[in-house]
Amino acid sequence: MSIQILDCTLRDGGYVNDWDFGFKTIRSILDKLEKARIDIIECGFLTGMVHDRERSLYGSVSEIEEVLPPGERHSLYVAMIAIGEKELHPSLLAPCDGRSIGGIRLTFHQEEIGRAMEWAEIIMDRGYRVFMQPVGTVFYTDLELLQLVEKMNALRPYAFYIVDTLGSMYRNQVTHRFHLINENMDPAVRLGFHAHNNLQLAFSNAQVLGKIQTKRPLILDSSVFGMGRGAGNLPTELIAQYINDNIASRYDAAMVMDIYDEYISAIRREYEWGYSMPYHIAASNVCHPNYASYLLQRRTLTMKDIERIIQSIPEEYRVLYDQPLIERLYARFQSRAIDDSAAVKALTERIAGRELLLLGPGSSLAGEYDVILDYIAVRRPFVIAVNFADARYPLDACFVSNHKRMDMVRQELRSLGDLPVILTSNIPWEGEGNCLFVDYDRYTSDDELVSDNAGLMLLRLLRRCGAGGAALAGFDGFRPRREGAPSPGNYYSSELNLEVGEAEAEEKQARIRRQLRELSASMKLSFLTRSVYQEAVQGEAQGDAQGDSRGDVQENAPGDARENSREDSRGDFQYV
């Protein structure tokens, strides 16, 4: 069997950074992949979306020509058209003239087979090699797959693919489909394999296919450092080195690693991809990884919680990502409506006549520790910690709305005696304790991005209890850091630190600021320690001027956990 590598860094990897590699970087990556002697190089998407010269999204093949290496080229250059995802209709393609790409990868879902056949014929008539890629091959029955192979035999494309869209296929599933296709498809058609790494099987499955004895050429998709949304892909440097060592030495794997060193490593510092427990859960339940991404970004759930929600997704919704559905399922999972009037009455009595001090988990708790203790000694406020507990602070109560945080809080509570704990109704509680349960739904907001922010929920609860105001400490917000400087940390404890993308951090900060401004209309709020939210209660104009700072930011929203990536709102591309 002859094996070819198709690198899809600029296309599949683009899901990570919104395809914003930069024009010069795109040209350099393509040039280095050419010098590495990668057989087939994917330049990005052909799409009807607005073209941006800095992104690997193209409105025509002439735009792709601008980024290709000059002079004689040995690699085959291709781009992808994804049916139903702001695609470029093939009738708009200029005929293949040898100056731009020579092939087009066409992805389609099972209900789009008819249109895919029509589009493939148009593309082939224009002189391009066509790669047919059925999304979610694992969902085809043997009969459906054979019927599709029969259509491919009539079409005779350049290549036909096994696409492990959800990264859920084990070795036996991959080899079964390979043999089924290989024994029934026209020998002139190449067979490709596009793997995702949710179960850490992309590399091993590629090796298994590479050892099958057949005369049919095999194409293995990969990306530099496995760059790709969620769990990522088969790493180009790994499969290139494997082929060099075990089949034939023909790739410059060092040149591929040079791409990582110069470009991908910088992206990796800002964005995260690769194996994670939620993506494993999604793949194990044959579910779109974006469901896991959404639940992971909430930063309120344990892994068991995430698994229970994913398992509740109806079968017919698992292949294609449906964000409104997962939002409803998340809200339903968190919602445990209770009558909390007794708890509210008890809390009202406890705080009656007392000033309130709320402690968020920001790093200013440590940096201004003496200030906080002096304030407590002088003012004697009722002190409530938000989503954490710590014996170093004289606490009167602890408020927890985050199940993920609860696991850590529970350990600390053992050393704090009979400290009262205010729990929202979504938090499971075992054993006895001085607990007040309040209704989770009643204190959330309609703003989905910050709906269950713990600090905001607690303020709404205290307002219901008749509190006229509160002082806040450790509600630091986002803090910019200078490029190249080490992160100072955004939580007073390293155990609480989590990652968040810059754009999402800024958006969440703006929304939290608006909600604080609304709350300040009915409660007097003040900040004991530094906070980017302080201006929200001191005047709208000043707040907008000070709060919308740009730069490399990190988050410590009031009591809220930080998220690990930007919310995926970058176009309408599905995971292929």
Solvent accessible surface area in square Angstrom, and as a share of the most:
residue,aa,sasa,rsa
1,M,59,0.26
2,S,64,0.41
3,I,4,0.02
4,Q,41,0.18
5,I,0,0.00
6,L,0,0.00
7,D,0,0.00
8,C,0,0.00
9,T,0,0.00
10,L,1,0.00
11,R,0,0.00
12,D,0,0.00
13,G,0,0.00
14,G,0,0.00
15,Y,6,0.02
16,V,9,0.05
17,N,7,0.04
18,D,26,0.13
19,W,2,0.01
20,D,67,0.35
21,F,16,0.07
22,G,16,0.15
23,F,21,0.09
24,K,171,0.73
25,T,27,0.16
26,I,1,0.00
27,R,102,0.37
28,S,27,0.17
29,I,0,0.00
30,L,0,0.00
31,D,41,0.21
32,K,30,0.13
33,L,1,0.00
34,E,21,0.10
35,K,112,0.48
36,A,0,0.00
37,R,134,0.49
38,I,1,0.00
39,D,35,0.18
40,I,1,0.00
41,I,0,0.00
42,E,1,0.00
43,C,0,0.00
44,G,0,0.00
45,F,0,0.00
46,L,0,0.00
47,T,1,0.01
48,G,55,0.53
49,M,44,0.20
50,V,142,0.81
51,H,67,0.30
52,D,48,0.25
53,R,134,0.49
54,E,73,0.33
55,R,61,0.22
56,S,0,0.00
57,L,8,0.04
58,Y,5,0.02
59,G,26,0.25
60,S,34,0.22
61,V,12,0.07
62,S,66,0.42
63,E,41,0.18
64,I,0,0.00
65,E,63,0.28
66,E,94,0.42
67,V,4,0.02
68,L,7,0.04
69,P,7,0.05
70,P,112,0.70
71,G,65,0.62
72,E,146,0.66
73,R,65,0.24
74,H,155,0.69
75,S,12,0.08
76,L,29,0.14
77,Y,6,0.02
78,V,0,0.00
79,A,0,0.00
80,M,0,0.00
81,I,0,0.00
82,A,1,0.01
83,I,1,0.01
84,G,49,0.47
85,E,7,0.03
86,K,100,0.42
87,E,44,0.20
88,L,12,0.06
89,H,72,0.32
90,P,0,0.00
91,S,56,0.36
92,L,126,0.63
93,L,8,0.04
94,A,51,0.40
95,P,96,0.60
96,C,43,0.26
97,D,82,0.42
98,G,59,0.57
99,R,146,0.53
100,S,14,0.09
101,I,1,0.01
102,G,18,0.17
103,G,0,0.00
104,I,0,0.00
105,R,0,0.00
106,L,0,0.00
107,T,4,0.02
108,F,1,0.01
109,H,17,0.08
110,Q,65,0.29
111,E,133,0.60
112,E,24,0.11
113,I,28,0.14
114,G,48,0.46
115,R,100,0.36
116,A,0,0.00
117,M,33,0.15
118,E,108,0.48
119,W,13,0.05
120,A,0,0.00
121,E,91,0.41
122,I,48,0.24
123,I,0,0.00
124,M,64,0.28
125,D,120,0.62
126,R,71,0.26
127,G,50,0.48
128,Y,9,0.03
129,R,115,0.42
130,V,1,0.01
131,F,0,0.00
132,M,0,0.00
133,Q,1,0.00
134,P,0,0.00
135,V,10,0.06
136,G,1,0.01
137,T,0,0.00
138,V,22,0.13
139,F,76,0.32
140,Y,7,0.03
141,T,77,0.45
142,D,64,0.33
143,L,116,0.58
144,E,62,0.28
145,L,1,0.01
146,L,59,0.29
147,Q,89,0.40
148,L,2,0.01
149,V,2,0.01
150,E,122,0.55
151,K,89,0.38
152,M,0,0.00
153,N,49,0.25
154,A,91,0.70
155,L,16,0.08
156,R,130,0.48
157,P,5,0.03
158,Y,36,0.14
159,A,0,0.00
160,F,0,0.00
161,Y,0,0.00
162,I,1,0.00
163,V,2,0.01
164,D,3,0.02
165,T,2,0.01
166,L,1,0.00
167,G,2,0.02
168,S,7,0.05
169,M,1,0.00
170,Y,112,0.43
171,R,159,0.58
172,N,105,0.54
173,Q,55,0.24
174,V,1,0.00
175,T,25,0.14
176,H,85,0.38
177,R,27,0.10
178,F,2,0.01
179,H,77,0.35
180,L,33,0.16
181,I,0,0.00
182,N,31,0.16
183,E,130,0.58
184,N,70,0.36
185,M,8,0.04
186,D,30,0.15
187,P,110,0.69
188,A,58,0.45
189,V,1,0.00
190,R,61,0.22
191,L,1,0.00
192,G,0,0.00
193,F,2,0.01
194,H,1,0.00
195,A,3,0.02
196,H,5,0.02
197,N,25,0.13
198,N,0,0.00
199,L,20,0.10
200,Q,105,0.46
201,L,46,0.23
202,A,1,0.01
203,F,60,0.25
204,S,47,0.30
205,N,4,0.02
206,A,1,0.01
207,Q,43,0.19
208,V,28,0.16
209,L,0,0.00
210,G,14,0.14
211,K,136,0.57
212,I,23,0.12
213,Q,162,0.72
214,T,22,0.13
215,K,200,0.85
216,R,15,0.05
217,P,29,0.18
218,L,1,0.01
219,I,0,0.00
220,L,1,0.01
221,D,3,0.02
222,S,0,0.00
223,S,0,0.00
224,V,0,0.00
225,F,83,0.34
226,G,4,0.04
227,M,0,0.00
228,G,1,0.01
229,R,20,0.07
230,G,6,0.06
231,A,3,0.02
232,G,0,0.00
233,N,4,0.02
234,L,1,0.01
235,P,20,0.13
236,T,0,0.00
237,E,27,0.12
238,L,81,0.40
239,I,1,0.01
240,A,0,0.00
241,Q,76,0.34
242,Y,32,0.12
243,I,1,0.00
244,N,23,0.12
245,D,99,0.52
246,N,94,0.48
247,I,79,0.40
248,A,45,0.35
249,S,98,0.63
250,R,72,0.26
251,Y,9,0.03
252,D,45,0.23
253,A,7,0.06
254,A,65,0.50
255,M,46,0.20
256,V,0,0.00
257,M,102,0.46
258,D,45,0.23
259,I,0,0.00
260,Y,68,0.26
261,D,98,0.51
262,E,86,0.38
263,Y,47,0.18
264,I,0,0.00
265,S,18,0.12
266,A,48,0.37
267,I,25,0.13
268,R,76,0.28
269,R,190,0.70
270,E,95,0.43
271,Y,28,0.11
272,E,82,0.37
273,W,16,0.06
274,G,22,0.21
275,Y,97,0.37
276,S,29,0.19
277,M,94,0.42
278,P,4,0.03
279,Y,21,0.08
280,H,60,0.27
281,I,10,0.05
282,A,0,0.00
283,A,1,0.01
284,S,57,0.37
285,N,23,0.12
286,V,51,0.29
287,C,0,0.00
288,H,2,0.01
289,P,1,0.01
290,N,13,0.06
291,Y,0,0.00
292,A,0,0.00
293,S,16,0.11
294,Y,14,0.05
295,L,1,0.01
296,L,17,0.08
297,Q,17,0.08
298,R,19,0.07
299,R,29,0.10
300,T,4,0.02
301,L,4,0.02
302,T,22,0.13
303,M,59,0.26
304,K,159,0.67
305,D,5,0.03
306,I,2,0.01
307,E,65,0.29
308,R,141,0.52
309,I,2,0.01
310,I,0,0.00
311,Q,93,0.41
312,S,60,0.39
313,I,3,0.01
314,P,51,0.32
315,E,127,0.57
316,E,133,0.60
317,Y,92,0.35
318,R,29,0.11
319,V,38,0.22
320,L,71,0.35
321,Y,42,0.16
322,D,39,0.20
323,Q,48,0.21
324,P,77,0.49
325,L,12,0.06
326,I,0,0.00
327,E,48,0.22
328,R,132,0.48
329,L,9,0.05
330,Y,10,0.04
331,A,53,0.41
332,R,164,0.60
333,F,31,0.13
334,Q,2,0.01
335,S,40,0.26
336,R,91,0.33
337,A,83,0.64
338,I,67,0.34
339,D,124,0.64
340,D,5,0.03
341,S,59,0.38
342,A,77,0.60
343,A,10,0.08
344,V,13,0.08
345,K,132,0.56
346,A,28,0.21
347,L,2,0.01
348,T,47,0.27
349,E,109,0.49
350,R,85,0.31
351,I,9,0.05
352,A,68,0.53
353,G,90,0.86
354,R,100,0.36
355,E,76,0.34
356,L,9,0.04
357,L,0,0.00
358,L,0,0.00
359,L,0,0.00
360,G,0,0.00
361,P,2,0.01
362,G,0,0.00
363,S,19,0.13
364,S,0,0.00
365,L,0,0.00
366,A,58,0.45
367,G,66,0.63
368,E,45,0.20
369,Y,71,0.27
370,D,100,0.52
371,V,71,0.41
372,I,0,0.00
373,L,53,0.26
374,D,91,0.47
375,Y,38,0.14
376,I,17,0.09
377,A,58,0.45
378,V,117,0.67
379,R,118,0.43
380,R,172,0.63
381,P,3,0.02
382,F,12,0.05
383,V,1,0.00
384,I,0,0.00
385,A,0,0.00
386,V,0,0.00
387,N,3,0.01
388,F,8,0.03
389,A,9,0.07
390,D,13,0.07
391,A,62,0.48
392,R,138,0.50
393,Y,7,0.03
394,P,68,0.43
395,L,25,0.13
396,D,45,0.23
397,A,1,0.01
398,C,0,0.00
399,F,1,0.00
400,V,0,0.00
401,S,5,0.03
402,N,3,0.01
403,H,28,0.13
404,K,59,0.25
405,R,8,0.03
406,M,0,0.00
407,D,63,0.33
408,M,71,0.32
409,V,3,0.02
410,R,59,0.21
411,Q,104,0.46
412,E,58,0.26
413,L,18,0.09
414,R,177,0.65
415,S,80,0.51
416,L,38,0.19
417,G,67,0.64
418,D,106,0.55
419,L,21,0.10
420,P,25,0.16
421,V,4,0.03
422,I,1,0.01
423,L,0,0.00
424,T,0,0.00
425,S,10,0.07
426,N,4,0.02
427,I,5,0.03
428,P,68,0.43
429,W,64,0.22
430,E,148,0.67
431,G,63,0.61
432,E,167,0.75
433,G,48,0.46
434,N,44,0.22
435,C,30,0.18
436,L,22,0.11
437,F,72,0.30
438,V,1,0.00
439,D,18,0.09
440,Y,10,0.04
441,D,59,0.31
442,R,139,0.51
443,Y,5,0.02
444,T,36,0.21
445,S,25,0.16
446,D,154,0.80
447,D,32,0.17
448,E,55,0.25
449,L,17,0.08
450,V,1,0.01
451,S,19,0.12
452,D,11,0.06
453,N,0,0.00
454,A,1,0.01
455,G,0,0.00
456,L,0,0.00
457,M,0,0.00
458,L,0,0.00
459,L,1,0.01
460,R,29,0.11
461,L,0,0.00
462,L,0,0.00
463,R,100,0.36
464,R,81,0.29
465,C,7,0.04
466,G,63,0.61
467,A,15,0.11
468,G,58,0.56
469,G,20,0.19
470,A,8,0.06
471,A,8,0.06
472,L,2,0.01
473,A,0,0.00
474,G,0,0.00
475,F,2,0.01
476,D,1,0.01
477,G,0,0.00
478,F,5,0.02
479,R,45,0.16
480,P,76,0.48
481,R,69,0.25
482,R,206,0.75
483,E,176,0.79
484,G,82,0.79
485,A,43,0.34
486,P,120,0.76
487,S,53,0.34
488,P,86,0.54
489,G,15,0.14
490,N,1,0.01
491,Y,8,0.03
492,Y,34,0.13
493,S,28,0.18
494,S,93,0.60
495,E,135,0.61
496,L,11,0.05
497,N,54,0.28
498,L,33,0.16
499,E,94,0.42
500,V,15,0.09
501,G,2,0.02
502,E,55,0.25
503,A,47,0.36
504,E,9,0.04
505,A,0,0.00
506,E,29,0.13
507,E,68,0.31
508,K,2,0.01
509,Q,7,0.03
510,A,19,0.15
511,R,64,0.23
512,I,0,0.00
513,R,6,0.02
514,R,115,0.42
515,Q,23,0.10
516,L,2,0.01
517,R,52,0.19
518,E,123,0.55
519,L,6,0.03
520,S,34,0.22
521,A,96,0.74
522,S,66,0.43
523,M,4,0.02
524,K,165,0.70
525,L,13,0.06
526,S,56,0.36
527,F,25,0.10
528,L,41,0.20
529,T,6,0.03
530,R,109,0.40
531,S,18,0.12
532,V,37,0.21
533,Y,0,0.00
534,Q,63,0.28
535,E,5,0.02
536,A,2,0.01
537,V,33,0.19
538,Q,103,0.46
539,G,34,0.33
540,E,104,0.47
541,A,84,0.65
542,Q,78,0.35
543,G,0,0.00
544,D,65,0.34
545,A,85,0.66
546,Q,102,0.45
547,G,2,0.02
548,D,72,0.37
549,S,50,0.32
550,R,172,0.63
551,G,34,0.32
552,D,58,0.30
553,V,5,0.03
554,Q,14,0.06
555,E,0,0.00
556,N,0,0.00
557,A,0,0.00
558,P,2,0.01
559,G,0,0.00
560,D,10,0.05
561,A,1,0.01
562,R,4,0.02
563,E,9,0.04
564,N,18,0.09
565,S,26,0.17
566,R,51,0.19
567,E,58,0.26
568,D,51,0.27
569,S,95,0.61
570,R,34,0.12
571,G,31,0.30
572,D,84,0.44
573,F,14,0.06
574,Q,42,0.19
575,Y,2,0.01
576,V,1,0.01
